[in-house]
Amino acid sequence: MKYLKNSRLGRLGKAKQEDPLLGVANLFDVALVFIVALLLSLMATYQILDFFSEKSEITIVKKNENGRMEIITKKGKKVKVEKVTDRKIGGEEGIKLGTAYQLKDGRMIYVPEE
């Protein structure tokens, strides 16, 4: 009887010493799945999934903590960021240089005056 008592305690004691984190081994995996699900639900809520589509065209106006505005434009695979300023570029006077036309496919053509 003494032999059985020692062997049972010995086995239980060794199991606890070998793997102390047996109960929390999968917490990292669960947390990772939760984070991915949370990110996907936020993206679906704010309709940001269109941002990853190659065919979509998106324009976002963003204002930072300093009060400066940025315009983020995405057309196809190209993303363009423009900063808005209060400065005036050029003067009040000027001359007409030509005419610009926009085609149906979105391209622009400049025709200079002669």
Secondary structure as UniProt FT lines:
FT   HELIX           2..18
FT   TURN            20..21
FT   HELIX           22..24
FT   TURN            25..26
FT   HELIX           27..45
FT   TURN            46..47
FT   HELIX           49..52
FT   TURN            54..55
FT   STRAND          57..63
FT   TURN            65..66
FT   STRAND          69..75
FT   TURN            76..77
FT   STRAND          78..83
FT   STRAND          98..102
FT   TURN            104..105
FT   STRAND          108..112
//
